[in-house]
Amino acid sequence: MKRKAPPQAPHGDELDDGLDYAVDGFDSDDGAVAVSASGDNDSDEGEVVSTTKTADSQDSGKRENSTGKSVAKAEKQRRLKEKMALKKRRRMETEVTVKKSIAAMEPAVIADYIAKKARLWHPKLSSIELDDQYLLPQSRVCDMSFWDNERSLPNFKSFLMSCTKSLDLADRKEGNRGPCVIVICISAIRVCDVRRTIPKTVKSVKIIAKNSINKDGQKLESFNPAIVLATPERLKNVVERGVLKLTDLERVIVDSSYLDSKARSVLDDVPETLTVMKRLVTDAERAQIALF
């Protein structure tokens, strides 16, 4: 009698229960599970990394390019500033040289220089108005081009004696007819410094803003000085008010070579100077302008 073979367990796909038991990853031989990586995922991640690196590289390049342009721009601006500073310094040096040398020029050059300054300060005035208010005839400029010493404070006494050698400053006539010489300085301190160089035998008075104009008038009348030293604005005020008489005036010395701490001179940087110079030579028939 034949024995029947024991029944074998059917494979998952042989069960006729309507369910699909086929699973990817099962090895039909040993039933082990095989885990495999997806090739598509590897491709996507590689593309992301590559794109990120490319973007970073582009951003880095842009930053380097921007930084380079900024450095170049800053360098260009620095060079431009240095160039402008150099031009300004050279212009200032030229102006200083002219300010210090104009006093030694001939009358025609000085008169032309003053005319240019007047036109620069008053561009809206006509030629007739400029001539009437500011310009000096060449004949009213004293020729001191022969005096070749340095125009500095220690030499002012020598310049004064040379400029007024035809005048007797020590012997004042009776009666107050005003000074023989007027000295115009840029500041009250400079007025005091210049006055100290004048010989004690010559009467001199300084007119500065420290005193009232009435007191200045009393001093001028009682002292009867041969020389009056003043700043342009103060001198303009006393002349306009009739406090200072100009009957005997023959020399107006303008302290033009002296420059203050800001390189300003009384002739070039104080507009009142031209006004009062013109007024003095107009009111005093014999007065001449001399630049120190």
Secondary structure, DSSP 8 states (H G I E B T S, - for coil): -----------GGG--SS-----TTB-TTT--B-----HHHHHHHHHHHHHHHHHHHHHHHHHHHHHHHHHHHHHHHHHHHHHHHHHHHHHHHHHHHHHHHGGGS-HHHHHHHHHHHHHHH-TTS-HHHHHHHT---GGGB---TT--S--SGGGHHHHHHHHTTTS-SSS--SS----SEEEE-SSHHHHHHHHTTS-TTS-EEEE-TTS-HHHHHHHHHHH--SEEEE-HHHHHHHHHTT-S--TT--EEEE--S---TTS--TTTS-HHHHHHHHHHHHHSTT-EEEE-
